[in-house]
Amino acid sequence: MSVMDHGSKNNPTGQINKIKDMVREFIRMEVVPYELTNQEKLSFILDNEHKITYAVLNGHKASNDDEFQTTRIKIKKYRIELGLI
C-alpha cells in the first residue's frame, strides 16, 4: 500500500496520520501478537478478503507462494476459531 498521494504537499498531516495508522496496524498484527477478540478476527477476515478479491479482480493470479498466502492462512485459522468453517 502506498502512503504517498498525489496531493501530499497539500495535506502533509493526512499523510503523517496514514503512516502512523500503518505502523500501528503492523505493530498490532506482527510485532506484538496478542489474542484478538472475535470482532477483531471478523474484521481481519473481511478487510483482507476484500483486499484479496480486489487484487484478483485487477489481474492478480493467486498461488500458494504469493504475497497473500500468510494472510489466507490467518483467515482460515480465524474462520475455524469463530466456527465459520
GUTITOR-370611 format. One record per residue: residue in three letters; x, y, z of N, C-alpha, C in turn. Coordinates in nm, 3 decimals, decimal comma, padded with zeros to 5 digits. Layout:
<rs>
@aa:Ala	nxx:X	nyy:Y	nzz:Z	caxx:X	cayy:Y	cazz:Z	cxx:X	cyy:Y	czz:Z
...
</rs>
This chain:
<rs>
@aa:Met	nxx:00,085	nyy:-00,117	nzz:00,000	caxx:00,000	cayy:00,000	cazz:00,000	cxx:00,089	cyy:00,123	czz:00,000
@aa:Ser	nxx:00,058	nyy:00,215	nzz:-00,086	caxx:00,135	cayy:00,338	cazz:-00,094	cxx:00,083	cyy:00,438	czz:00,007
@aa:Val	nxx:00,174	nyy:00,509	nzz:00,074	caxx:00,133	cayy:00,609	cazz:00,171	cxx:00,137	cyy:00,750	czz:00,113
@aa:Met	nxx:00,192	nyy:00,764	nzz:-00,006	caxx:00,202	cayy:00,897	cazz:-00,066	cxx:00,094	cyy:00,915	czz:-00,171
@aa:Asp	nxx:00,012	nyy:01,017	nzz:-00,154	caxx:-00,090	cayy:01,051	cazz:-00,251	cxx:-00,038	cyy:01,163	czz:-00,339
@aa:His	nxx:-00,102	nyy:01,182	nzz:-00,452	caxx:-00,061	cayy:01,285	cazz:-00,547	cxx:-00,062	cyy:01,423	czz:-00,482
@aa:Gly	nxx:-00,160	nyy:01,453	nzz:-00,401	caxx:-00,171	cayy:01,584	cazz:-00,338	cxx:-00,110	cyy:01,592	czz:-00,201
@aa:Ser	nxx:-00,005	nyy:01,514	nzz:-00,176	caxx:00,052	cayy:01,507	cazz:-00,041	cxx:00,110	cyy:01,639	czz:00,008
@aa:Lys	nxx:00,153	nyy:01,725	nzz:-00,084	caxx:00,206	cayy:01,855	cazz:-00,041	cxx:00,095	cyy:01,943	czz:00,015
@aa:Asn	nxx:-00,026	nyy:01,918	nzz:-00,027	caxx:-00,139	cayy:01,996	cazz:00,020	cxx:-00,192	cyy:01,947	czz:00,154
@aa:Asn	nxx:-00,161	nyy:01,822	nzz:00,191	caxx:-00,215	cayy:01,766	cazz:00,314	cxx:-00,111	cyy:01,680	czz:00,385
@aa:Pro	nxx:-00,001	nyy:01,740	nzz:00,434	caxx:00,101	cayy:01,658	cazz:00,500	cxx:00,050	cyy:01,593	czz:00,628
@aa:Thr	nxx:-00,042	nyy:01,655	nzz:00,698	caxx:-00,096	cayy:01,596	cazz:00,821	cxx:-00,169	cyy:01,467	czz:00,789
@aa:Gly	nxx:-00,244	nyy:01,465	nzz:00,681	caxx:-00,315	cayy:01,344	cazz:00,641	cxx:-00,219	cyy:01,231	czz:00,609
@aa:Gln	nxx:-00,109	nyy:01,264	nzz:00,541	caxx:-00,008	cayy:01,164	cazz:00,508	cxx:00,059	cyy:01,109	czz:00,634
@aa:Ile	nxx:00,089	nyy:01,197	nzz:00,728	caxx:00,151	cayy:01,155	cazz:00,854	cxx:00,057	cyy:01,063	czz:00,930
@aa:Asn	nxx:-00,071	nyy:01,098	nzz:00,936	caxx:-00,169	cayy:01,013	cazz:01,005	cxx:-00,183	cyy:00,878	czz:00,938
@aa:Lys	nxx:-00,177	nyy:00,875	nzz:00,804	caxx:-00,185	cayy:00,749	cazz:00,731	cxx:-00,066	cyy:00,660	czz:00,766
@aa:Ile	nxx:00,053	nyy:00,718	nzz:00,771	caxx:00,173	cayy:00,642	cazz:00,806	cxx:00,164	cyy:00,591	czz:00,950
@aa:Lys	nxx:00,119	nyy:00,676	nzz:01,042	caxx:00,103	cayy:00,634	cazz:01,182	cxx:00,006	cyy:00,516	czz:01,192
@aa:Asp	nxx:-00,105	nyy:00,522	nzz:01,120	caxx:-00,202	cayy:00,412	cazz:01,123	cxx:-00,143	cyy:00,283	czz:01,070
@aa:Met	nxx:-00,063	nyy:00,293	nzz:00,963	caxx:00,000	cayy:00,174	cazz:00,907	cxx:00,100	cyy:00,114	czz:01,006
@aa:Val	nxx:00,176	nyy:00,198	nzz:01,074	caxx:00,274	cayy:00,149	cazz:01,173	cxx:00,201	cyy:00,083	czz:01,290
@aa:Arg	nxx:00,094	nyy:00,146	nzz:01,338	caxx:00,017	cayy:00,087	cazz:01,449	cxx:-00,039	cyy:-00,049	czz:01,410
@aa:Glu	nxx:-00,093	nyy:-00,060	nzz:01,289	caxx:-00,150	cayy:-00,186	cazz:01,243	cxx:-00,042	cyy:-00,293	czz:01,232
@aa:Phe	nxx:00,075	nyy:-00,256	nzz:01,180	caxx:00,185	cayy:-00,351	cazz:01,170	cxx:00,227	cyy:-00,400	czz:01,308
@aa:Ile	nxx:00,243	nyy:-00,309	nzz:01,401	caxx:00,285	cayy:-00,348	cazz:01,536	cxx:00,179	cyy:-00,437	czz:01,600
@aa:Arg	nxx:00,054	nyy:-00,399	nzz:01,584	caxx:-00,054	cayy:-00,476	cazz:01,646	cxx:-00,064	cyy:-00,617	czz:01,589
@aa:Met	nxx:-00,043	nyy:-00,632	nzz:01,460	caxx:-00,061	cayy:-00,762	cazz:01,396	cxx:00,066	cyy:-00,847	czz:01,390
@aa:Glu	nxx:00,182	nyy:-00,786	nzz:01,385	caxx:00,304	cayy:-00,862	cazz:01,359	cxx:00,406	cyy:-00,859	czz:01,472
@aa:Val	nxx:00,428	nyy:-00,745	nzz:01,532	caxx:00,537	cayy:-00,731	cazz:01,628	cxx:00,496	cyy:-00,778	czz:01,766
@aa:Val	nxx:00,379	nyy:-00,738	nzz:01,811	caxx:00,333	cayy:-00,774	cazz:01,945	cxx:00,203	cyy:-00,854	czz:01,930
@aa:Pro	nxx:00,214	nyy:-00,981	nzz:01,890	caxx:00,091	cayy:-01,058	cazz:01,873	cxx:00,022	cyy:-01,082	czz:02,006
@aa:Tyr	nxx:-00,107	nyy:-01,068	nzz:02,006	caxx:-00,188	cayy:-01,098	cazz:02,123	cxx:-00,317	cyy:-01,160	czz:02,073
@aa:Glu	nxx:-00,392	nyy:-01,214	nzz:02,163	caxx:-00,517	cayy:-01,278	cazz:02,125	cxx:-00,617	cyy:-01,173	czz:02,080
@aa:Leu	nxx:-00,662	nyy:-01,186	nzz:01,958	caxx:-00,760	cayy:-01,093	cazz:01,905	cxx:-00,899	cyy:-01,127	czz:01,959
@aa:Thr	nxx:-00,983	nyy:-01,026	nzz:01,972	caxx:-01,122	cayy:-01,052	cazz:02,008	cxx:-01,192	cyy:-01,111	czz:01,886
@aa:Asn	nxx:-01,309	nyy:-01,168	nzz:01,907	caxx:-01,384	cayy:-01,224	cazz:01,795	cxx:-01,417	cyy:-01,116	czz:01,692
@aa:Gln	nxx:-01,448	nyy:-00,996	nzz:01,738	caxx:-01,478	cayy:-00,886	cazz:01,646	cxx:-01,355	cyy:-00,849	czz:01,564
@aa:Glu	nxx:-01,237	nyy:-00,846	nzz:01,627	caxx:-01,114	cayy:-00,815	cazz:01,553	cxx:-01,082	cyy:-00,924	czz:01,451
@aa:Lys	nxx:-01,109	nyy:-01,050	nzz:01,487	caxx:-01,086	cayy:-01,159	cazz:01,392	cxx:-01,179	cyy:-01,145	czz:01,273
@aa:Leu	nxx:-01,306	nyy:-01,115	nzz:01,298	caxx:-01,401	cayy:-01,099	cazz:01,189	cxx:-01,364	cyy:-00,980	czz:01,102
@aa:Ser	nxx:-01,322	nyy:-00,871	nzz:01,163	caxx:-01,278	cayy:-00,754	cazz:01,086	cxx:-01,156	cyy:-00,787	czz:01,002
@aa:Phe	nxx:-01,062	nyy:-00,863	nzz:01,058	caxx:-00,943	cayy:-00,905	cazz:00,983	cxx:-00,984	cyy:-00,986	czz:00,861
@aa:Ile	nxx:-01,076	nyy:-01,080	nzz:00,880	caxx:-01,123	cayy:-01,165	cazz:00,770	cxx:-01,185	cyy:-01,079	czz:00,660
@aa:Leu	nxx:-01,278	nyy:-00,992	nzz:00,698	caxx:-01,349	cayy:-00,911	cazz:00,598	cxx:-01,255	cyy:-00,815	czz:00,525
@aa:Asp	nxx:-01,170	nyy:-00,746	nzz:00,600	caxx:-01,078	cayy:-00,650	cazz:00,538	cxx:-00,983	cyy:-00,718	czz:00,439
@aa:Asn	nxx:-00,928	nyy:-00,830	nzz:00,480	caxx:-00,829	cayy:-00,895	cazz:00,396	cxx:-00,891	cyy:-00,971	czz:00,280
@aa:Glu	nxx:-01,011	nyy:-01,027	nzz:00,298	caxx:-01,078	cayy:-01,090	cazz:00,184	cxx:-01,113	cyy:-00,984	czz:00,079
@aa:His	nxx:-01,146	nyy:-00,865	nzz:00,125	caxx:-01,173	cayy:-00,755	cazz:00,031	cxx:-01,046	cyy:-00,721	czz:-00,047
@aa:Lys	nxx:-00,932	nyy:-00,710	nzz:00,022	caxx:-00,806	cayy:-00,679	cazz:-00,045	cxx:-00,768	cyy:-00,786	czz:-00,148
@aa:Ile	nxx:-00,786	nyy:-00,913	nzz:-00,109	caxx:-00,751	cayy:-01,023	cazz:-00,199	cxx:-00,843	cyy:-01,023	czz:-00,320
@aa:Thr	nxx:-00,972	nyy:-01,006	nzz:-00,297	caxx:-01,069	cayy:-01,003	cazz:-00,406	cxx:-01,039	cyy:-00,888	czz:-00,501
@aa:Tyr	nxx:-01,009	nyy:-00,772	nzz:-00,447	caxx:-00,974	cayy:-00,655	cazz:-00,529	cxx:-00,851	cyy:-00,685	czz:-00,616
@aa:Ala	nxx:-00,750	nyy:-00,748	nzz:-00,555	caxx:-00,629	cayy:-00,782	cazz:-00,630	cxx:-00,659	cyy:-00,879	czz:-00,744
@aa:Val	nxx:-00,743	nyy:-00,980	nzz:-00,716	caxx:-00,778	cayy:-01,078	cazz:-00,819	cxx:-00,856	cyy:-01,012	czz:-00,931
@aa:Leu	nxx:-00,949	nyy:-00,924	nzz:-00,896	caxx:-01,027	cayy:-00,854	cazz:-00,998	cxx:-00,940	cyy:-00,765	czz:-01,086
@aa:Asn	nxx:-00,824	nyy:-00,726	nzz:-01,033	caxx:-00,731	cayy:-00,641	cazz:-01,109	cxx:-00,615	cyy:-00,720	czz:-01,169
@aa:Gly	nxx:-00,634	nyy:-00,852	nzz:-01,184	caxx:-00,538	cayy:-00,932	cazz:-01,258	cxx:-00,442	cyy:-01,016	czz:-01,175
@aa:His	nxx:-00,448	nyy:-01,010	nzz:-01,044	caxx:-00,359	cayy:-01,092	cazz:-00,961	cxx:-00,393	cyy:-01,239	czz:-00,979
@aa:Lys	nxx:-00,292	nyy:-01,321	nzz:-00,996	caxx:-00,310	cayy:-01,466	cazz:-01,006	cxx:-00,272	cyy:-01,529	czz:-00,873
@aa:Ala	nxx:-00,371	nyy:-01,581	nzz:-00,803	caxx:-00,347	cayy:-01,641	cazz:-00,672	cxx:-00,266	cyy:-01,770	czz:-00,686
@aa:Ser	nxx:-00,172	nyy:-01,788	nzz:-00,593	caxx:-00,095	cayy:-01,912	cazz:-00,586	cxx:-00,050	cyy:-01,931	czz:-00,442
@aa:Asn	nxx:00,003	nyy:-02,049	nzz:-00,414	caxx:00,044	cayy:-02,079	cazz:-00,277	cxx:00,164	cyy:-01,998	czz:-00,230
@aa:Asp	nxx:00,236	nyy:-01,937	nzz:-00,321	caxx:00,356	cayy:-01,862	cazz:-00,283	cxx:00,342	cyy:-01,711	czz:-00,306
@aa:Asp	nxx:00,219	nyy:-01,662	nzz:-00,322	caxx:00,203	cayy:-01,519	cazz:-00,346	cxx:00,205	cyy:-01,440	czz:-00,215
@aa:Glu	nxx:00,195	nyy:-01,308	nzz:-00,227	caxx:00,206	cayy:-01,222	cazz:-00,108	cxx:00,089	cyy:-01,234	czz:-00,013
@aa:Phe	nxx:-00,020	nyy:-01,298	nzz:-00,056	caxx:-00,137	cayy:-01,314	cazz:00,030	cxx:-00,142	cyy:-01,448	czz:00,102
@aa:Gln	nxx:-00,045	nyy:-01,533	nzz:00,082	caxx:-00,050	cayy:-01,668	cazz:00,140	cxx:-00,059	cyy:-01,666	czz:00,292
@aa:Thr	nxx:00,026	nyy:-01,588	nzz:00,358	caxx:00,020	cayy:-01,586	cazz:00,505	cxx:-00,113	cyy:-01,529	czz:00,554
@aa:Thr	nxx:-00,167	nyy:-01,434	nzz:00,478	caxx:-00,297	cayy:-01,376	cazz:00,514	cxx:-00,407	cyy:-01,481	czz:00,499
@aa:Arg	nxx:-00,403	nyy:-01,560	nzz:00,391	caxx:-00,504	cayy:-01,666	cazz:00,373	cxx:-00,497	cyy:-01,769	czz:00,484
@aa:Ile	nxx:-00,376	nyy:-01,798	nzz:00,532	caxx:-00,361	cayy:-01,894	cazz:00,642	cxx:-00,426	cyy:-01,838	czz:00,768
@aa:Lys	nxx:-00,402	nyy:-01,709	nzz:00,797	caxx:-00,465	cayy:-01,646	cazz:00,914	cxx:-00,617	cyy:-01,642	czz:00,900
@aa:Ile	nxx:-00,665	nyy:-01,611	nzz:00,779	caxx:-00,810	cayy:-01,607	cazz:00,757	cxx:-00,871	cyy:-01,744	czz:00,788
@aa:Lys	nxx:-00,809	nyy:-01,849	nzz:00,738	caxx:-00,861	cayy:-01,984	cazz:00,763	cxx:-00,860	cyy:-02,015	czz:00,912
@aa:Lys	nxx:-00,751	nyy:-01,981	nzz:00,980	caxx:-00,739	cayy:-02,005	cazz:01,124	cxx:-00,851	cyy:-01,932	czz:01,200
@aa:Tyr	nxx:-00,872	nyy:-01,805	nzz:01,167	caxx:-00,975	cayy:-01,727	cazz:01,236	cxx:-01,115	cyy:-01,777	czz:01,204
@aa:Arg	nxx:-01,139	nyy:-01,822	nzz:01,080	caxx:-01,270	cayy:-01,879	cazz:01,044	cxx:-01,299	cyy:-02,003	czz:01,128
@aa:Ile	nxx:-01,198	nyy:-02,087	nzz:01,147	caxx:-01,214	cayy:-02,208	cazz:01,229	cxx:-01,242	cyy:-02,170	czz:01,374
@aa:Glu	nxx:-01,164	nyy:-02,075	nzz:01,426	caxx:-01,183	cayy:-02,032	cazz:01,566	cxx:-01,320	cyy:-01,969	czz:01,590
@aa:Leu	nxx:-01,373	nyy:-01,901	nzz:01,489	caxx:-01,505	cayy:-01,840	cazz:01,501	cxx:-01,619	cyy:-01,935	czz:01,469
@aa:Gly	nxx:-01,585	nyy:-02,056	nzz:01,426	caxx:-01,687	cayy:-02,154	cazz:01,393	cxx:-01,756	cyy:-02,128	czz:01,260
@aa:Leu	nxx:-01,688	nyy:-02,056	nzz:01,171	caxx:-01,746	cayy:-02,024	cazz:01,041	cxx:-01,723	cyy:-02,136	czz:00,941
@aa:Ile	nxx:-01,622	nyy:-02,218	nzz:00,966	caxx:-01,599	cayy:-02,336	cazz:00,880	cxx:-01,570	cyy:-02,455	czz:00,969
</rs>
